[in-house]
């Protein structure tokens, strides 16, 4: 994918958000996310650990579904998601 995009315009850097990762993909502009997060406090609490594990595996560009994926969230929980999201390499609001 990176080779094809580079052939289209070699002056641009491309970015791809994926669910899976293999070592060395970061040099191609690949980011990953932690999967479908629930709009629950326990899932928010788990995100920093997920980020650290991905970073240790060699994936520096990591994000999560800020606010959760599967249902509606509360105002307090969404505020905390944003506060955590500011420190994620990829801040992606779902």
N, C-alpha and C positions, 0 to 999 in steps of 0.2 A: 504494500500500500504506500509506504513512504517513497519508494522508488518511482512509482507512477505519479504521485503528487509532485515530486521533485522535477520530473520531466515536464509537467505542465507549466510550472513557474519556479525556476531554481532560485529566485530572489526571496521567496517566502518560506517561513517556517510553519510547518503544519502541526496540528494538535489532534489527538485522537483519544477519546475517553472510552475505556474498556472495562469489562468486568474481570478479565483475567490478566495475568502478567507473567512475563518470563524475564530473567535477568538480561540486561542489555537493552530492553525496550525503551528505557527512559531517554536514551540518546536519540531516539526517533521521535520524541515528543509525545510519548504515550503516558496518559494519566489513568489511574484506576480509582474506583470508588468502592466503599465498604459494603455495597449491596443494598437491598431494599430495607431501609430503617423503619422501625415502628415509631409512631409519635408517642413514645412512652419514656418516662424518666430513666428506666433501666437501660434502654437502648442509647440514650444520650450519654449516660455515664460510661458506656462501653467504647464510645468512639475514640477517645484519646489513646486507649490501648491498641485499638485497631490501627490507628495511624502509625504508632511506634512500630508495631509488627511489620507493617508494609515497608516502612523506611528501613528497618533492619534487613528486610528481604531484598533491598535494592530499588525500591520504587519510591522516588522522592516526591512525585506528584500524586497526591492522594486526596480524595474528598468523600463526603457522604451526602445522603439525601437530607439536607438541612430542613428540619421541620417534620420529617417523617414522610413515608410514602403511602401507606395503606389506608389511613383514615385522617380525620380532622384532628388538629392539635389545639391546645389551649394557648391563651395569650402569654401566660407565664412561661410555659414550656417553649414556645416559639422564641421568646426573648432569650432564653438560655441557649437555644440552638444557635441563634445568631452570635451570641457572645463566644461560644466555642468555635463557630465557623470562621470567625475572624482570624484565628490562629491556624487554620488548616491550609495546606498548600493550595488547594482548590476550594474556593468558597462557591458552592453550587446549591442554590435554593431550589427545592423540588416543588 
